[in-house]
Amino acid sequence: MTSVSLTTAALLVMTGVAFANVDVGSALPNPSLVGLDGVERALVDRQRATVFLFFDPRQDRSREVLGALADLQGEFDDTDVRWVGVVSDRFSSEDAASALSEIGVRLDTVVDSGDRLYGELGVRLYPSIGIADSQAILRAYLPYAKVNYMGAVEAHLRHVLGQIDDDALDRALHPTVGYVSSDAAAVGRTLKLARMLWDNGKRDKALAKAREAAEAAPDMADPHALVGIFLVEEGLCEEGRKSLSKALEIDPDQAEARAALLDCPSP
């Protein structure tokens, strides 16, 4: 049976990644559950790694993570990973199916009747993600966090797949002091929403979203560029130039920022 190294086990305990009732490194219960499609299937695949998400289809936070999982799946298209959703029968199956379809995430979604699995594992909140290896051993449990959540999920999955070692996992979970790792996929979605709001004439909300992205990812050029572009289009050249200059300081090849500066040259 595959085992978790002592270094990894200690790391996971230190970061608090354990279900309340099942420790990292322990065998998971693997019940058969009925899917939204009516087909009965096991929670964990014994032939490959499994990522499973407990979610509430009505909750904004859960929908955000579903969207992030959809983006993450693209990073593992060539990897044999099973993606599973777990939804309580307290929630409407129609709501769950609609959320999955709207967001475009591919999950083998099963129904947790009576919240039995939720209780057996000791899940603490929605959303929460577990990662198991091909031996149905729990390798990570990640309750929702505001900072670097999907970055941590990706790092743990790559570690289970053998793509990164213990040291790389440690660095991913504990960024250098003074630096907060940002979730690039989440920032990208925020910028996309900002552009949509702008195109729909909701300029104040669009600018607020762009600034939110820039604050969340101060080390990324694109959010600063978009803030600057919006400000320039509003005629606020002096303020806009500051954001555009910041974007170009981070990435001198940021084409949108360079083009926007041409519309608002220094006096």
Beta strands, then each sheet from edge to edge (+ up, - down):
strand 1: 32-34
strand 2: 40-42
strand 3: 49-54
strand 4: 81-88
strand 5: 108-112
strand 6: 128-132
strand 7: 138-143
sheet 1: 1+ 2-
sheet 2: 5+ 4+ 3+ 6- 7+
end
